[in-house]
Amino acid sequence: MAKRKLKRVDLIFSKDCSCRDILAAGLQKPREEIIQTLIASGLKGRGGAGFPTGLKWKMAANEKSNKKYVICNADEGEPGTFKDREILDREPLKVLGGMALCAYVTGAREGFVYLRHEYRFLIPKLEKVLDTFHKWMEELNLDFNVKLFIGAGAYVCGEETSLIESMEGKRGEPRNKPPYPTNEGYLGKPTVVNNVETFVYTMMILRIGAEEFKAMGIEGSSGSKLFSVSGDTPKAGIYELELGMTLDEFVKEFGDGDAKAVQVGGASGFCVPRKRFAETHIGYQGGLTGFSLPTGGSMMIFNSSRSMYNVLHNYLEFFEEESCGQCTPCRVGCQQLLKGIEAVKRGEKSQKYLNDLLRLADTMKITAKCGLGQSVGNSFSSIVENFREEMIY
């Protein structure tokens, strides 16, 4: 895989463009041209799952239905991630512009911004921005209306089908797939659900072109993305960087000189030890065994003063609390993993019991119903395998 050195970018927060002009130009293009531009750009969902954006929009556009919906997933609940809040605060019109492009391409007339409950302080500002946006829709002759929907604080509602369930007034629990939201989503109608950051990048791709966007990043991981940097770092904050950098490059730029691990992708992501910094890239090529890790944006740095047992314990307490309880692997698995490491730490179980817990984590990955239960094993396995001594002593 070609290596791309760490490089800062200024697309999302750039001020050298007019959202209205980009949108107006986009609405003059054939719908299929916009879809093909997004596909050619290689843009993948910036929420973490990495599904090709152009393909998702094409699937919804091909559905025959009298009603379709566009939903912006602003339920930013992953620990260590805070970049969507900044986008909504600083560049809300770029987000709404991306939603409007999606509506134009797919034929949707209604849209929603599903806002995390903890971000309700943004409501007054967003309501004013929506007034401006709806005036644009009248001027540009696009029949598209956007409303705010406030979540109730459930982490699992960051998963798109759980989000839709909660919007329909039901308990926030994941649906079986298929059918996918692009076939049967909100109220049973074709629905596109994209992350805040993803919608902004659709606007930026229309501004700079697919080739220029694809020239950034690496093969299979085009463009740039926002990273929420936190932990043991003198440079905590939000940075837009090209995809494809190694963790070694990342730590040299943002670490404090004593980084022993980086948690990539929040609590549901992978914990990478110092010995693997040089060979681990940030991108959408696969899991840790492929030496390339996707991330929704969270990058937490831990130095030698941190107990990785305490870090893992904190994650498991979080997952135990946030599991919706619908499926047994996640509901029971999260509890048993937490109880298990506590028993080993107290000496009630031998260190060999960690192997049983690792097998349980692997089972959860393939049997849990949604991404919450499936991803618990990411942080658990990577921390236990790389910092096993800290789980015991």
C-alpha positions, 0 to 999 in steps of 0.5 A: 500500500502506498504511503502518504505522509501526514498532511494537513488540509483545509476543505471543511472549514475553508472560507473561500467558497460560497455554499449557495453557489456550490449548491446552485451549480450542483442543481444544474447538473444531471442527477446521474452526473453528481452520483458518478462524480461522488463514485469517482471521488472514492468518498466513503462515509465519514461516520466510521463504517466507510460505505461508498457515498455515491453508491448509497445515493444511487441505491436510493435514487433507483428506488421507485417511491412517492416518498423518500427521506434524507437524514443527517446523523448528528448523534455523535456519541462515540467517546473521544469524537467531537468533530461533528459538533464543531462542523455544525457550529461553524459550517452548518450551511455546508451540511444542509447543502450536502443534504439538499444535493442528496435530496435532488439526486434521490428525489427526496422532499423531506430531511432531518438532522438527528441531533445528539441530545447533548448538542441541544445547545446548538438548536437556536443557531441551527433554527436560524440557519434553517431559515436561511437554508429554506429561503435558498430552497425557494430561490433555487426552486428545490422542494426540500424541507429540513427539520431538527430531531433531538435524540434522547442520549442513547449511544446505540442510536448512532447506528442508522436503523436504531436512529430511524426506530427512535424517529418513529417513536419506538425504542432505539434498537437496531433492525434486521438487515436487509432491507437496508434504509435505502430500500425501507428506511424511515416510515418504510420509505427509501432513506439516505442516512449520512454522517455530518462530515460526509454531507460536507464532503459531497459539497466540497467534491462538487467544488474541487472535482472528483480527481482533486479529491481523489488525489488526496489520501491513498488508494481505497481511502480517498481524500481527507477527514477530520480527526478529534485528537485527545488524551496525552497530547499537547495539541488536543483539538480538531484537525483535517488530515489526509487519509493514509498517514501512519500512526508513527507520523501521527504520534510524532505530530500530536504525541507528548514524546511518550505515547505507548498506545493510540485508540483509533476510532473511539471505544469501539475501535482498536488500541494500537501499541507503540511497536505497531505505530510504524506499520499501521495506516489510517484508512478504510482498507480493513481491520488491524490485521490489514495494518490499516484502520478506519476511524470515525475520527476519534484519536486518543493518545495514551502515554506510559502513565496510563493504566490500560486496565483502567482504560479497558474497564472504562470502555466496558462500563460504557458498553454495558451501560449503552447496550440496548439489551436486544440481543444476548451476545451483547447484553450478556457479553458486555457484562461478562467481559467486565466481570471477567477482567475484574475477577482476573485483576483481583486474582479470583481467576487465573490469567488463563481466563483472559483467553476465555474472555478473548474467545467470548469477544470473538464470538460477540463480533460474529453473533451480535446484532449491530455494530455496538456488540460487534465492535466491543471485541475490537478494543477488548482484544487489542488491549488484552493482547497487547497489554496483557500484563496490565490486566494481571498486575 
